[in-house]
Amino acid sequence: MQIDCDIHPGTPDTAALFPYLPEHWRDMSAMRGIADLHSTNYPDMTPLAARADWRPPKGRPGTDAAAVATQCLEPFGSDIGILNPLFPVQSFYSDDLAQAYASALNDLTRGEFLDRDPRFRASIVVSLENIEMAVAEIERCAPDRRFVQVMVLAGTARPLGRRNHWPIYEACVRHDLALAIHAGQEFRNAPTALGWPSYYLEDYVAHAQSFQYQLTSLFCEGVFNRYPTLKVVLLESGWTWVPALLWRIAKYWGGLRFEVPWTDRSPEEVVRDQLRFSLTPVDGPDTDQLRRVIDHLGSDRLILFSTDYPHSQFEGADPFPSTFDPALRSIISGDAPLATYARLGGAP
């Protein structure tokens, strides 16, 4: 079995959400002129946003289930595809509006994708503007076991380890849902530690730094200790940076452990037990050096197969580095995702 863990269905515009929005919010959207949501996380016309052969003549790629299946599932031989919508509902500052749009996006994903192709699974998208509302949305969607994880963005207003976020993790554990952290930001803070950059290249490269700090925050604040069964999946994060970060955390954890006495497992052990990373993008040379990174990670089960459709992360029909042997590819494609997503083990 092959499971694609990072597929991005397209949302044409806000009008596509109107059938799933309460009348009040449809009227409010029209009154305010919210015809579309554009995010600088993935500007529509940048080459990275979509591979040329996946772009339609007009509009956004992947806006219907048949197109995603034809372009993404079937060419790569995937039996299951996990949908991670990136329509930027997290950019709203209003608690109520953000929740209404997140809920509508989840219902659109259900109605237009999950109900149309049994091979699809999906993330529950939540806004962190109001944690109580986010938990309520998880509770609303969780009975549908085709939702296999809860997705937030890496660039949050506050570090994800902070305790105000813990009710979300409790809901994930209660319903056997993974927590997915995807590249992107909510635009509450600058995307770099030094402020606002000038170019999209700077912004996109800085995503890796956001993931590194979120991992550090989750470790130091004790999230993994409080929720030892929670699986956290970093999507579109890269993973070649992980060994160096773990070495750095472990080095200073040894001397500063008195600050965080609840961290009773080493960073390496925590990552092996509870962290997973999507295959793409592969930030490294396609040589034996890349294969050695897997050895430094200490496990061959931390990487999950992903195409990152429709983003342009590779050419052709093989996202795997050529140095990955068939046994490793099999683990990344099937064994590791099945072990990560508890809800993939039974009937949807």
C-alpha atoms as one frame of an Amber mdcrd trajectory, in Angstrom:
protein
   0.000   0.000   0.000   1.136   3.543  -0.751  -0.186   6.536   1.170   0.430
  10.106  -0.010   0.468  12.178   3.164   0.507  15.696   1.728  -1.908  16.635
  -1.072  -3.349  20.129  -1.397  -6.813  20.397  -2.906  -7.594  23.772  -4.418
 -10.417  26.115  -3.395 -11.493  28.309  -6.340 -12.625  31.290  -4.230 -14.785
  32.125  -1.235 -17.966  31.554  -3.277 -17.085  27.847  -3.294 -17.536  27.912
   0.493 -20.915  29.688   0.433 -22.998  26.457   0.280 -21.308  25.450   3.542
 -21.478  28.842   5.300 -24.414  30.016   7.443 -26.508  32.700   5.742 -25.186
  35.408   8.061 -21.589  34.781   7.013 -22.489  34.545   3.331 -24.154  37.948
   3.589 -21.254  39.344   5.595 -18.735  38.055   3.050 -20.654  39.718   0.208
 -21.036  42.958   2.170 -17.322  43.076   2.998 -16.304  42.085  -0.518 -14.483
  38.924   0.546 -14.469  37.437  -2.947 -11.285  35.420  -2.438  -8.485  34.794
   0.019  -4.954  35.242  -1.283  -2.021  34.209   0.859   1.625  35.067   0.418
   2.389  31.615   1.870   1.751  30.248  -1.638   1.112  33.055  -4.143  -0.918
  31.632  -7.021   1.452  32.535  -9.826   4.816  31.646  -8.284   6.454  28.608
  -9.929   6.600  26.839  -6.551   2.821  27.031  -6.086   2.126  24.471  -8.838
   4.044  22.341 -11.289   3.454  23.490 -14.848   1.881  20.182 -15.872  -0.530
  20.377 -12.933  -1.792  23.889 -13.692  -5.184  24.139 -15.409  -5.709  26.658
 -18.243  -7.686  28.831 -15.817  -8.034  28.980 -12.069  -6.305  27.071  -9.303
  -5.105  23.484  -9.628  -6.777  20.556  -7.936 -10.187  22.119  -7.399 -12.102
  18.897  -8.019 -11.650  15.348  -6.840 -11.289  13.847 -10.302  -8.413  16.175
 -11.200  -6.525  15.386  -8.002  -7.010  11.645  -8.472  -5.956  11.774 -12.122
  -2.918  13.977 -11.600  -1.742  12.817  -8.187  -3.066   9.490  -6.945  -2.974
   7.395 -10.095   0.369   8.452 -11.649   2.220   7.716  -8.402   0.306   4.556
  -7.558  -1.120   5.886  -4.301  -3.938   3.932  -2.700  -4.794   6.676  -0.196
  -4.211  10.435  -0.331  -4.417  12.730   2.694  -5.797  16.154   1.764  -4.386
  19.217   3.518  -6.326  22.318   2.370  -4.286  25.526   2.377  -7.061  28.034
   1.672  -5.898  30.680   4.196  -8.799  30.752   6.642  -6.208  31.212   9.422
  -5.653  34.796   8.256  -8.897  36.103   9.812  -8.566  37.992  13.097 -12.233
  37.625  14.010 -12.891  34.544  16.137 -16.325  33.956  14.674 -15.436  34.605
  11.042 -12.321  32.422  11.251 -14.312  29.573  12.769 -17.108  29.887  10.205
 -14.648  29.724   7.308 -12.634  26.862   8.815 -15.818  24.882   9.337 -16.987
  25.607   5.787 -13.610  24.543   4.404 -13.815  21.239   6.273 -17.330  20.657
   4.975 -16.259  21.510   1.421 -13.416  18.992   1.719 -15.889  16.394   2.927
 -18.551  17.097   0.318 -16.416  17.773  -2.752 -13.557  15.338  -2.157 -14.114
  12.688   0.532 -17.624  11.892  -0.658 -16.524  11.716  -4.302 -13.543   9.347
  -4.017 -13.106   6.702  -1.302  -9.327   6.919  -1.611  -9.199  10.357   0.028
  -8.653  11.178   3.686  -8.253  14.687   5.085  -7.091  17.044   7.803  -9.416
  18.999  10.051  -8.383  22.617   9.484  -8.683  24.844  12.555  -7.986  28.467
  13.360  -5.977  29.112  16.526  -7.580  32.525  17.007  -9.956  30.895  19.491
  -8.862  27.596  21.037 -12.294  26.724  22.434 -13.780  27.079  18.954 -10.950
  25.031  17.457 -11.661  22.181  19.868 -15.380  22.402  19.075 -14.555  22.059
  15.364 -12.431  18.986  16.055 -15.302  17.480  18.026 -17.705  18.253  15.184
 -15.577  16.604  12.504 -14.046  13.762  14.517 -16.976  11.315  14.152 -16.110
  11.130  10.440 -13.078   8.843  10.520 -12.016   9.966   7.073 -10.498  12.934
   8.918  -7.193  11.539  10.180  -5.431  14.561  11.654  -5.785  18.174  12.781
  -3.773  20.722  10.796  -2.263  24.034  11.908   0.377  26.228  10.304   3.999
  26.440  11.428   4.014  30.245  11.722   1.688  30.675  14.696   1.097  33.710
  16.897   2.529  31.849  19.905   4.771  28.755  20.096   2.720  25.580  19.833
   4.147  24.171  23.043   2.430  26.857  25.128  -0.315  25.518  27.339  -3.133
  27.493  25.772  -2.866  25.047  22.827  -3.038  21.890  24.953  -6.833  21.402
  24.681  -6.276  20.809  20.958  -3.766  18.056  21.722  -6.148  16.526  24.245
  -8.819  16.393  21.530  -6.353  14.796  19.108  -5.466  12.064  21.590  -9.118
  11.521  22.512 -10.055  10.884  18.887  -6.894   9.114  17.597  -6.012  12.099
  15.416  -2.464  13.108  14.538  -1.403  16.748  14.774  -0.098  18.090  11.463
   1.992  21.254  11.316   2.235  22.548   7.763   4.520  25.169   6.238   2.921
  28.610   6.246   2.043  31.308   8.706  -0.960  33.053  10.199   0.592  36.514
   9.622   0.520  37.473  13.280   4.320  37.763  13.368   7.116  38.343  10.888
   8.179  35.077   9.222  11.813  35.481  10.301  13.404  36.171  13.684  14.839
  39.385  12.196  11.584  40.850  10.934   9.894  41.081   7.551  11.915  39.961
   4.509  11.863  41.549   1.078  11.440  38.459  -1.097   9.367  35.306  -1.237
  12.567  33.261  -1.413  13.512  34.531   2.047  10.049  33.772   3.387   9.952
  30.226   2.062  13.470  29.350   3.235  12.557  30.675   6.700   9.781  28.070
   7.020  12.378  25.545   8.175  13.288  27.825  11.075   9.642  27.977  12.165
   9.469  24.187  12.248  12.702  23.983  14.220  11.386  26.294  16.882   8.003
  24.571  17.053   9.718  21.221  17.595  11.883  22.782  20.321   8.850  24.407
  21.937   6.817  21.190  21.982   9.774  19.389  23.564  10.653  22.002  26.189
   7.082  22.762  27.249   6.435  19.069  27.881   3.769  18.362  25.260   5.286
  15.005  24.373   5.474  14.014  28.033   1.878  15.045  28.724   0.596  13.302
  25.563   2.919  10.342  24.926   0.620   8.813  22.294   0.282  12.005  20.236
   1.851  11.778  16.786   3.051  15.101  15.340   3.628  15.290  11.588   5.688
  18.129  10.106   4.534  18.717   6.534   6.646  20.441   3.900   9.223  21.115
   6.591  12.219  19.379   5.075  13.997  16.892   7.315  17.718  17.049   6.613
  18.032  19.705   9.344  16.654  17.389  12.035  19.859  15.603  13.207  21.754
  18.866  13.744  18.857  20.397  15.682  18.514  17.313  17.879  22.215  17.362
  18.659  21.972  21.030  19.653  18.895  20.519  21.850  20.450  17.461  23.497
  23.716  19.305  24.173  22.039  22.138  26.072  19.336  19.939  27.585  22.132
  18.176  29.439  23.143  21.406  31.182  19.767  23.144  31.446  17.521  20.220
  32.270  16.758  21.732  35.695  14.586  24.276  33.825  12.422  21.564  32.254
  12.432  18.642  34.717   9.372  17.084  33.054  11.453  16.225  29.950  12.337
  12.697  31.041  13.232  11.455  27.550  16.020  12.671  25.289  15.131  14.741
  22.208  16.234  11.870  19.975  13.937   9.416  21.742  10.996  11.816  21.587
  11.433  12.351  17.853  11.725   8.629  17.143   8.557   7.965  19.148   6.290
  10.870  18.212   7.583  13.011  15.309   7.208  12.327  11.600   8.228  14.323
   8.518   6.853  14.417   4.987   9.241  13.237   2.291   9.030  16.360   0.141
  10.721  18.755  -0.102  14.030  16.904  -0.028  16.618  19.506   0.959  19.841
  17.760   0.114  21.969  16.197  -2.598  20.777  12.983  -4.224  23.842  11.072
  -3.072  24.807   8.623  -0.360  25.069  11.654   1.958  21.290  11.929   1.884
  20.888   8.278   2.777  23.234   8.828   5.715  20.881  11.463   7.090  18.368
   8.656   7.636  21.025   6.822   9.637  21.644   9.949  11.733  17.910  10.160
  12.461  18.216   6.770  14.133  15.152   5.309  12.447  13.954   4.582   8.934
  10.306   5.160   9.952  10.279   8.925  10.457   9.712   9.893   6.819   6.248
   9.706   5.229   5.638   9.532   1.490   4.318  12.769   0.002   4.112  14.430
  -3.392   3.161  17.860  -2.005   0.761  18.137  -4.961   0.451  20.568  -6.687
   3.570  22.328  -5.372   6.616  22.091  -7.581   9.093  20.113  -5.467  10.338
  17.610  -8.076  10.026  16.755 -11.754   8.723  13.580 -13.352   6.979  10.731
 -11.595   9.364   9.826  -8.780   9.691  12.048  -5.702  12.105   9.614  -4.044
  15.845  10.242  -4.039  17.502   7.631  -6.245  19.659   6.486  -3.310  16.612
   5.184  -1.406  16.443   1.421  -1.927  13.158  -0.492  -2.447  12.947  -1.594
   1.183  13.220   1.982   2.457  10.725   3.210  -0.137   8.258   0.568   1.005
   8.554   1.666   4.625   8.146   5.353   3.744   5.178   4.654   1.441   3.163
   2.322   3.619   4.504   1.026   6.912   5.419   4.431   8.373   2.136   6.211
   7.448   0.046   3.301   8.723   1.904   3.427  12.022   1.448   7.194  12.221
  -2.230   7.557  11.415  -4.324   5.415  13.760  -7.458   6.060  11.693  -6.008
   4.487   8.557  -6.102   1.065  10.153  -9.874   0.605  10.030 -12.811   1.290
   7.760 -13.597   4.985   7.184
